[in-house]
Amino acid sequence: MANGKDARIRVILECISCVRNNVNKKSIGISRYITQKNRHNRPSRLELRKFCPYCYKHTIHVEIKK
């Protein structure tokens, strides 16, 4: 199986506007995407602009911890 020293790891991206609106109970869910990144090339957290089906627009999705 996968070794702990592999360069490519699986990360989960979460919509930041859904997380903020979920406190006020306005949003019905939180948009999440699963992708991969190279640990050696990008040691910091990943931020991508993806479509959020709950906000109905493109928003910034940030990497969360598993």
PDB file of N, CA, C and O in Angstrom:
ATOM      1  N   MET A   1       0.832  -1.186   0.000  1.00  0.00           N
ATOM      2  CA  MET A   1       0.000   0.000   0.000  1.00  0.00           C
ATOM      3  C   MET A   1       0.874   1.247   0.000  1.00  0.00           C
ATOM      4  O   MET A   1       2.069   1.182  -0.289  1.00  0.00           O
ATOM      5  N   ALA A   2       0.269   2.371   0.325  1.00  0.00           N
ATOM      6  CA  ALA A   2       0.984   3.641   0.255  1.00  0.00           C
ATOM      7  C   ALA A   2       1.974   3.777   1.403  1.00  0.00           C
ATOM      8  O   ALA A   2       1.695   3.416   2.547  1.00  0.00           O
ATOM      9  N   ASN A   3       3.121   4.303   1.060  1.00  0.00           N
ATOM     10  CA  ASN A   3       4.163   4.536   2.048  1.00  0.00           C
ATOM     11  C   ASN A   3       4.020   5.953   2.606  1.00  0.00           C
ATOM     12  O   ASN A   3       3.523   6.828   1.897  1.00  0.00           O
ATOM     13  N   GLY A   4       4.428   6.206   3.824  1.00  0.00           N
ATOM     14  CA  GLY A   4       4.301   7.513   4.450  1.00  0.00           C
ATOM     15  C   GLY A   4       5.199   8.567   3.841  1.00  0.00           C
ATOM     16  O   GLY A   4       5.033   9.752   4.129  1.00  0.00           O
ATOM     17  N   LYS A   5       6.155   8.167   2.998  1.00  0.00           N
ATOM     18  CA  LYS A   5       7.094   9.117   2.406  1.00  0.00           C
ATOM     19  C   LYS A   5       6.707   9.534   0.997  1.00  0.00           C
ATOM     20  O   LYS A   5       7.488  10.203   0.321  1.00  0.00           O
ATOM     21  N   ASP A   6       5.521   9.153   0.539  1.00  0.00           N
ATOM     22  CA  ASP A   6       5.097   9.512  -0.811  1.00  0.00           C
ATOM     23  C   ASP A   6       4.958  11.024  -0.946  1.00  0.00           C
ATOM     24  O   ASP A   6       4.591  11.715   0.005  1.00  0.00           O
ATOM     25  N   ALA A   7       5.255  11.521  -2.132  1.00  0.00           N
ATOM     26  CA  ALA A   7       5.193  12.960  -2.370  1.00  0.00           C
ATOM     27  C   ALA A   7       3.748  13.418  -2.561  1.00  0.00           C
ATOM     28  O   ALA A   7       3.379  14.506  -2.118  1.00  0.00           O
ATOM     29  N   ARG A   8       2.924  12.590  -3.220  1.00  0.00           N
ATOM     30  CA  ARG A   8       1.541  12.983  -3.493  1.00  0.00           C
ATOM     31  C   ARG A   8       0.637  12.499  -2.367  1.00  0.00           C
ATOM     32  O   ARG A   8       0.652  11.328  -1.988  1.00  0.00           O
ATOM     33  N   ILE A   9      -0.155  13.442  -1.840  1.00  0.00           N
ATOM     34  CA  ILE A   9      -1.083  13.093  -0.771  1.00  0.00           C
ATOM     35  C   ILE A   9      -2.489  13.560  -1.140  1.00  0.00           C
ATOM     36  O   ILE A   9      -2.649  14.479  -1.943  1.00  0.00           O
ATOM     37  N   ARG A  10      -3.487  12.940  -0.565  1.00  0.00           N
ATOM     38  CA  ARG A  10      -4.874  13.308  -0.801  1.00  0.00           C
ATOM     39  C   ARG A  10      -5.269  14.399   0.192  1.00  0.00           C
ATOM     40  O   ARG A  10      -4.988  14.290   1.386  1.00  0.00           O
ATOM     41  N   VAL A  11      -5.925  15.456  -0.306  1.00  0.00           N
ATOM     42  CA  VAL A  11      -6.369  16.558   0.541  1.00  0.00           C
ATOM     43  C   VAL A  11      -7.852  16.818   0.298  1.00  0.00           C
ATOM     44  O   VAL A  11      -8.390  16.494  -0.761  1.00  0.00           O
ATOM     45  N   ILE A  12      -8.496  17.403   1.292  1.00  0.00           N
ATOM     46  CA  ILE A  12      -9.911  17.760   1.200  1.00  0.00           C
ATOM     47  C   ILE A  12     -10.004  19.283   1.184  1.00  0.00           C
ATOM     48  O   ILE A  12      -9.444  19.960   2.047  1.00  0.00           O
ATOM     49  N   LEU A  13     -10.724  19.814   0.187  1.00  0.00           N
ATOM     50  CA  LEU A  13     -10.930  21.252   0.065  1.00  0.00           C
ATOM     51  C   LEU A  13     -12.349  21.591   0.509  1.00  0.00           C
ATOM     52  O   LEU A  13     -13.298  20.892   0.152  1.00  0.00           O
ATOM     53  N   GLU A  14     -12.493  22.657   1.285  1.00  0.00           N
ATOM     54  CA  GLU A  14     -13.790  23.035   1.829  1.00  0.00           C
ATOM     55  C   GLU A  14     -14.078  24.495   1.523  1.00  0.00           C
ATOM     56  O   GLU A  14     -13.184  25.336   1.617  1.00  0.00           O
ATOM     57  N   CYS A  15     -15.317  24.806   1.158  1.00  0.00           N
ATOM     58  CA  CYS A  15     -15.734  26.163   0.827  1.00  0.00           C
ATOM     59  C   CYS A  15     -15.711  27.030   2.080  1.00  0.00           C
ATOM     60  O   CYS A  15     -16.282  26.659   3.106  1.00  0.00           O
ATOM     61  N   ILE A  16     -15.045  28.196   1.999  1.00  0.00           N
ATOM     62  CA  ILE A  16     -14.943  29.043   3.185  1.00  0.00           C
ATOM     63  C   ILE A  16     -16.208  29.869   3.402  1.00  0.00           C
ATOM     64  O   ILE A  16     -16.522  30.204   4.544  1.00  0.00           O
ATOM     65  N   SER A  17     -16.940  30.207   2.345  1.00  0.00           N
ATOM     66  CA  SER A  17     -18.162  30.987   2.550  1.00  0.00           C
ATOM     67  C   SER A  17     -19.280  30.131   3.131  1.00  0.00           C
ATOM     68  O   SER A  17     -20.104  30.650   3.883  1.00  0.00           O
ATOM     69  N   CYS A  18     -19.339  28.857   2.818  1.00  0.00           N
ATOM     70  CA  CYS A  18     -20.342  27.966   3.413  1.00  0.00           C
ATOM     71  C   CYS A  18     -20.061  27.750   4.896  1.00  0.00           C
ATOM     72  O   CYS A  18     -20.990  27.663   5.699  1.00  0.00           O
ATOM     73  N   VAL A  19     -18.790  27.663   5.260  1.00  0.00           N
ATOM     74  CA  VAL A  19     -18.430  27.476   6.662  1.00  0.00           C
ATOM     75  C   VAL A  19     -18.830  28.701   7.465  1.00  0.00           C
ATOM     76  O   VAL A  19     -19.335  28.573   8.580  1.00  0.00           O
ATOM     77  N   ARG A  20     -18.613  29.874   6.916  1.00  0.00           N
ATOM     78  CA  ARG A  20     -18.986  31.114   7.610  1.00  0.00           C
ATOM     79  C   ARG A  20     -20.499  31.251   7.727  1.00  0.00           C
ATOM     80  O   ARG A  20     -21.001  31.657   8.775  1.00  0.00           O
ATOM     81  N   ASN A  21     -21.233  30.919   6.665  1.00  0.00           N
ATOM     82  CA  ASN A  21     -22.688  31.046   6.675  1.00  0.00           C
ATOM     83  C   ASN A  21     -23.353  29.934   7.473  1.00  0.00           C
ATOM     84  O   ASN A  21     -24.490  30.100   7.916  1.00  0.00           O
ATOM     85  N   ASN A  22     -22.687  28.818   7.666  1.00  0.00           N
ATOM     86  CA  ASN A  22     -23.268  27.700   8.394  1.00  0.00           C
ATOM     87  C   ASN A  22     -23.460  28.046   9.871  1.00  0.00           C
ATOM     88  O   ASN A  22     -24.288  27.431  10.542  1.00  0.00           O
ATOM     89  N   VAL A  23     -22.714  29.011  10.380  1.00  0.00           N
ATOM     90  CA  VAL A  23     -22.876  29.460  11.763  1.00  0.00           C
ATOM     91  C   VAL A  23     -24.261  30.084  11.939  1.00  0.00           C
ATOM     92  O   VAL A  23     -24.903  29.897  12.973  1.00  0.00           O
ATOM     93  N   ASN A  24     -24.720  30.824  10.929  1.00  0.00           N
ATOM     94  CA  ASN A  24     -26.031  31.474  10.980  1.00  0.00           C
ATOM     95  C   ASN A  24     -27.159  30.579  10.476  1.00  0.00           C
ATOM     96  O   ASN A  24     -28.311  31.010  10.425  1.00  0.00           O
ATOM     97  N   LYS A  25     -26.842  29.339  10.101  1.00  0.00           N
ATOM     98  CA  LYS A  25     -27.802  28.344   9.605  1.00  0.00           C
ATOM     99  C   LYS A  25     -28.479  28.767   8.304  1.00  0.00           C
ATOM    100  O   LYS A  25     -29.599  28.340   8.025  1.00  0.00           O
ATOM    101  N   LYS A  26     -27.806  29.612   7.497  1.00  0.00           N
ATOM    102  CA  LYS A  26     -28.356  30.017   6.211  1.00  0.00           C
ATOM    103  C   LYS A  26     -28.095  28.966   5.134  1.00  0.00           C
ATOM    104  O   LYS A  26     -28.922  28.777   4.243  1.00  0.00           O
ATOM    105  N   SER A  27     -26.964  28.288   5.208  1.00  0.00           N
ATOM    106  CA  SER A  27     -26.569  27.324   4.196  1.00  0.00           C
ATOM    107  C   SER A  27     -27.095  25.937   4.568  1.00  0.00           C
ATOM    108  O   SER A  27     -27.171  25.593   5.748  1.00  0.00           O
ATOM    109  N   ILE A  28     -27.458  25.141   3.554  1.00  0.00           N
ATOM    110  CA  ILE A  28     -27.973  23.805   3.821  1.00  0.00           C
ATOM    111  C   ILE A  28     -26.865  22.759   3.878  1.00  0.00           C
ATOM    112  O   ILE A  28     -27.112  21.623   4.284  1.00  0.00           O
ATOM    113  N   GLY A  29     -25.657  23.124   3.481  1.00  0.00           N
ATOM    114  CA  GLY A  29     -24.553  22.178   3.494  1.00  0.00           C
ATOM    115  C   GLY A  29     -23.225  22.874   3.311  1.00  0.00           C
ATOM    116  O   GLY A  29     -23.150  24.098   3.205  1.00  0.00           O
ATOM    117  N   ILE A  30     -22.169  22.061   3.275  1.00  0.00           N
ATOM    118  CA  ILE A  30     -20.818  22.572   3.068  1.00  0.00           C
ATOM    119  C   ILE A  30     -20.232  21.845   1.867  1.00  0.00           C
ATOM    120  O   ILE A  30     -20.217  20.615   1.825  1.00  0.00           O
ATOM    121  N   SER A  31     -19.751  22.605   0.895  1.00  0.00           N
ATOM    122  CA  SER A  31     -19.168  22.044  -0.312  1.00  0.00           C
ATOM    123  C   SER A  31     -17.754  21.546  -0.026  1.00  0.00           C
ATOM    124  O   SER A  31     -16.932  22.270   0.536  1.00  0.00           O
ATOM    125  N   ARG A  32     -17.477  20.291  -0.423  1.00  0.00           N
ATOM    126  CA  ARG A  32     -16.144  19.720  -0.240  1.00  0.00           C
ATOM    127  C   ARG A  32     -15.709  19.013  -1.521  1.00  0.00           C
ATOM    128  O   ARG A  32     -16.508  18.365  -2.197  1.00  0.00           O
ATOM    129  N   TYR A  33     -14.432  19.154  -1.832  1.00  0.00           N
ATOM    130  CA  TYR A  33     -13.811  18.476  -2.967  1.00  0.00           C
ATOM    131  C   TYR A  33     -12.618  17.679  -2.455  1.00  0.00           C
ATOM    132  O   TYR A  33     -11.974  18.072  -1.482  1.00  0.00           O
ATOM    133  N   ILE A  34     -12.324  16.557  -3.112  1.00  0.00           N
ATOM    134  CA  ILE A  34     -11.146  15.758  -2.790  1.00  0.00           C
ATOM    135  C   ILE A  34     -10.203  15.833  -3.982  1.00  0.00           C
ATOM    136  O   ILE A  34     -10.618  15.617  -5.121  1.00  0.00           O
ATOM    137  N   THR A  35      -8.935  16.140  -3.723  1.00  0.00           N
ATOM    138  CA  THR A  35      -7.929  16.241  -4.775  1.00  0.00           C
ATOM    139  C   THR A  35      -6.592  15.778  -4.222  1.00  0.00           C
ATOM    140  O   THR A  35      -6.506  15.335  -3.076  1.00  0.00           O
ATOM    141  N   GLN A  36      -5.554  15.882  -5.033  1.00  0.00           N
ATOM    142  CA  GLN A  36      -4.213  15.499  -4.613  1.00  0.00           C
ATOM    143  C   GLN A  36      -3.278  16.684  -4.766  1.00  0.00           C
ATOM    144  O   GLN A  36      -3.501  17.568  -5.594  1.00  0.00           O
ATOM    145  N   LYS A  37      -2.220  16.690  -3.952  1.00  0.00           N
ATOM    146  CA  LYS A  37      -1.188  17.706  -4.101  1.00  0.00           C
ATOM    147  C   LYS A  37       0.164  17.061  -3.838  1.00  0.00           C
ATOM    148  O   LYS A  37       0.263  16.016  -3.194  1.00  0.00           O
ATOM    149  N   ASN A  38       1.205  17.711  -4.354  1.00  0.00           N
ATOM    150  CA  ASN A  38       2.563  17.256  -4.124  1.00  0.00           C
ATOM    151  C   ASN A  38       3.075  17.921  -2.850  1.00  0.00           C
ATOM    152  O   ASN A  38       3.177  19.145  -2.774  1.00  0.00           O
ATOM    153  N   ARG A  39       3.390  17.112  -1.868  1.00  0.00           N
ATOM    154  CA  ARG A  39       3.810  17.621  -0.568  1.00  0.00           C
ATOM    155  C   ARG A  39       5.118  18.404  -0.643  1.00  0.00           C
ATOM    156  O   ARG A  39       5.313  19.353   0.116  1.00  0.00           O
ATOM    157  N   HIS A  40       6.011  18.017  -1.546  1.00  0.00           N
ATOM    158  CA  HIS A  40       7.315  18.672  -1.641  1.00  0.00           C
ATOM    159  C   HIS A  40       7.243  20.014  -2.378  1.00  0.00           C
ATOM    160  O   HIS A  40       7.980  20.940  -2.037  1.00  0.00           O
ATOM    161  N   ASN A  41       6.369  20.132  -3.379  1.00  0.00           N
ATOM    162  CA  ASN A  41       6.249  21.379  -4.132  1.00  0.00           C
ATOM    163  C   ASN A  41       5.363  22.408  -3.437  1.00  0.00           C
ATOM    164  O   ASN A  41       5.593  23.609  -3.579  1.00  0.00           O
ATOM    165  N   ARG A  42       4.361  21.963  -2.694  1.00  0.00           N
ATOM    166  CA  ARG A  42       3.415  22.850  -2.005  1.00  0.00           C
ATOM    167  C   ARG A  42       3.282  22.435  -0.545  1.00  0.00           C
ATOM    168  O   ARG A  42       2.331  21.736  -0.193  1.00  0.00           O
ATOM    169  N   PRO A  43       4.207  22.846   0.307  1.00  0.00           N
ATOM    170  CA  PRO A  43       4.100  22.458   1.723  1.00  0.00           C
ATOM    171  C   PRO A  43       3.005  23.223   2.469  1.00  0.00           C
ATOM    172  O   PRO A  43       2.530  22.756   3.504  1.00  0.00           O
ATOM    173  N   SER A  44       2.595  24.393   1.959  1.00  0.00           N
ATOM    174  CA  SER A  44       1.551  25.166   2.639  1.00  0.00           C
ATOM    175  C   SER A  44       0.174  24.646   2.225  1.00  0.00           C
ATOM    176  O   SER A  44       0.057  23.762   1.376  1.00  0.00           O
ATOM    177  N   ARG A  45      -0.857  25.209   2.838  1.00  0.00           N
ATOM    178  CA  ARG A  45      -2.215  24.772   2.544  1.00  0.00           C
ATOM    179  C   ARG A  45      -2.639  25.217   1.147  1.00  0.00           C
ATOM    180  O   ARG A  45      -2.293  26.307   0.692  1.00  0.00           O
ATOM    181  N   LEU A  46      -3.389  24.355   0.485  1.00  0.00           N
ATOM    182  CA  LEU A  46      -3.833  24.580  -0.882  1.00  0.00           C
ATOM    183  C   LEU A  46      -5.106  25.421  -0.882  1.00  0.00           C
ATOM    184  O   LEU A  46      -5.999  25.193  -0.065  1.00  0.00           O
ATOM    185  N   GLU A  47      -5.197  26.391  -1.791  1.00  0.00           N
ATOM    186  CA  GLU A  47      -6.389  27.211  -1.984  1.00  0.00           C
ATOM    187  C   GLU A  47      -6.721  27.216  -3.462  1.00  0.00           C
ATOM    188  O   GLU A  47      -5.888  27.602  -4.283  1.00  0.00           O
ATOM    189  N   LEU A  48      -7.936  26.789  -3.815  1.00  0.00           N
ATOM    190  CA  LEU A  48      -8.379  26.760  -5.201  1.00  0.00           C
ATOM    191  C   LEU A  48      -9.751  27.401  -5.308  1.00  0.00           C
ATOM    192  O   LEU A  48     -10.545  27.381  -4.367  1.00  0.00           O
ATOM    193  N   ARG A  49     -10.008  27.970  -6.478  1.00  0.00           N
ATOM    194  CA  ARG A  49     -11.326  28.537  -6.749  1.00  0.00           C
ATOM    195  C   ARG A  49     -12.159  27.475  -7.449  1.00  0.00           C
ATOM    196  O   ARG A  49     -11.871  27.097  -8.585  1.00  0.00           O
ATOM    197  N   LYS A  50     -13.207  26.990  -6.756  1.00  0.00           N
ATOM    198  CA  LYS A  50     -14.053  25.916  -7.276  1.00  0.00           C
ATOM    199  C   LYS A  50     -15.514  26.354  -7.195  1.00  0.00           C
ATOM    200  O   LYS A  50     -15.846  27.320  -6.509  1.00  0.00           O
ATOM    201  N   PHE A  51     -16.384  25.629  -7.906  1.00  0.00           N
ATOM    202  CA  PHE A  51     -17.814  25.929  -7.871  1.00  0.00           C
ATOM    203  C   PHE A  51     -18.444  25.313  -6.628  1.00  0.00           C
ATOM    204  O   PHE A  51     -18.223  24.140  -6.327  1.00  0.00           O
ATOM    205  N   CYS A  52     -19.227  26.110  -5.911  1.00  0.00           N
ATOM    206  CA  CYS A  52     -19.937  25.644  -4.727  1.00  0.00           C
ATOM    207  C   CYS A  52     -21.414  25.490  -5.091  1.00  0.00           C
ATOM    208  O   CYS A  52     -22.059  26.483  -5.428  1.00  0.00           O
ATOM    209  N   PRO A  53     -21.970  24.273  -5.033  1.00  0.00           N
ATOM    210  CA  PRO A  53     -23.385  24.095  -5.386  1.00  0.00           C
ATOM    211  C   PRO A  53     -24.348  24.684  -4.354  1.00  0.00           C
ATOM    212  O   PRO A  53     -25.522  24.880  -4.666  1.00  0.00           O
ATOM    213  N   TYR A  54     -23.890  24.966  -3.149  1.00  0.00           N
ATOM    214  CA  TYR A  54     -24.748  25.541  -2.115  1.00  0.00           C
ATOM    215  C   TYR A  54     -24.801  27.063  -2.213  1.00  0.00           C
ATOM    216  O   TYR A  54     -25.833  27.669  -1.925  1.00  0.00           O
ATOM    217  N   CYS A  55     -23.694  27.680  -2.618  1.00  0.00           N
ATOM    218  CA  CYS A  55     -23.651  29.139  -2.802  1.00  0.00           C
ATOM    219  C   CYS A  55     -24.054  29.538  -4.224  1.00  0.00           C
ATOM    220  O   CYS A  55     -24.367  30.703  -4.470  1.00  0.00           O
ATOM    221  N   TYR A  56     -24.050  28.593  -5.154  1.00  0.00           N
ATOM    222  CA  TYR A  56     -24.347  28.813  -6.571  1.00  0.00           C
ATOM    223  C   TYR A  56     -23.388  29.795  -7.227  1.00  0.00           C
ATOM    224  O   TYR A  56     -23.793  30.598  -8.067  1.00  0.00           O
ATOM    225  N   LYS A  57     -22.088  29.732  -6.835  1.00  0.00           N
ATOM    226  CA  LYS A  57     -21.079  30.576  -7.466  1.00  0.00           C
ATOM    227  C   LYS A  57     -19.701  29.972  -7.205  1.00  0.00           C
ATOM    228  O   LYS A  57     -19.563  29.046  -6.406  1.00  0.00           O
ATOM    229  N   HIS A  58     -18.692  30.498  -7.877  1.00  0.00           N
ATOM    230  CA  HIS A  58     -17.322  30.068  -7.666  1.00  0.00           C
ATOM    231  C   HIS A  58     -16.778  30.763  -6.419  1.00  0.00           C
ATOM    232  O   HIS A  58     -16.832  31.988  -6.309  1.00  0.00           O
ATOM    233  N   THR A  59     -16.258  29.979  -5.490  1.00  0.00           N
ATOM    234  CA  THR A  59     -15.723  30.512  -4.248  1.00  0.00           C
ATOM    235  C   THR A  59     -14.358  29.880  -3.976  1.00  0.00           C
ATOM    236  O   THR A  59     -13.953  28.938  -4.658  1.00  0.00           O
ATOM    237  N   ILE A  60     -13.669  30.397  -2.994  1.00  0.00           N
ATOM    238  CA  ILE A  60     -12.359  29.853  -2.615  1.00  0.00           C
ATOM    239  C   ILE A  60     -12.575  28.651  -1.705  1.00  0.00           C
ATOM    240  O   ILE A  60     -13.301  28.727  -0.713  1.00  0.00           O
ATOM    241  N   HIS A  61     -11.942  27.557  -2.056  1.00  0.00           N
ATOM    242  CA  HIS A  61     -11.954  26.345  -1.244  1.00  0.00           C
ATOM    243  C   HIS A  61     -10.552  26.156  -0.688  1.00  0.00           C
ATOM    244  O   HIS A  61      -9.574  26.214  -1.434  1.00  0.00           O
ATOM    245  N   VAL A  62     -10.446  25.930   0.620  1.00  0.00           N
ATOM    246  CA  VAL A  62      -9.156  25.773   1.274  1.00  0.00           C
ATOM    247  C   VAL A  62      -8.997  24.350   1.807  1.00  0.00           C
ATOM    248  O   VAL A  62      -9.973  23.649   2.072  1.00  0.00           O
ATOM    249  N   GLU A  63      -7.757  23.957   1.952  1.00  0.00           N
ATOM    250  CA  GLU A  63      -7.435  22.626   2.453  1.00  0.00           C
ATOM    251  C   GLU A  63      -7.743  22.545   3.952  1.00  0.00           C
ATOM    252  O   GLU A  63      -7.409  23.453   4.713  1.00  0.00           O
ATOM    253  N   ILE A  64      -8.384  21.447   4.366  1.00  0.00           N
ATOM    254  CA  ILE A  64      -8.663  21.230   5.778  1.00  0.00           C
ATOM    255  C   ILE A  64      -7.875  20.024   6.246  1.00  0.00           C
ATOM    256  O   ILE A  64      -7.423  19.212   5.438  1.00  0.00           O
ATOM    257  N   LYS A  65      -7.711  19.912   7.561  1.00  0.00           N
ATOM    258  CA  LYS A  65      -7.023  18.750   8.115  1.00  0.00           C
ATOM    259  C   LYS A  65      -7.963  17.572   8.156  1.00  0.00           C
ATOM    260  O   LYS A  65      -9.172  17.734   8.321  1.00  0.00           O
ATOM    261  N   LYS A  66      -7.402  16.376   8.004  1.00  0.00           N
ATOM    262  CA  LYS A  66      -8.223  15.167   8.059  1.00  0.00           C
ATOM    263  C   LYS A  66      -8.496  14.769   9.471  1.00  0.00           C
ATOM    264  O   LYS A  66      -9.175  13.771   9.711  1.00  0.00           O
TER     265      LYS A  66
END
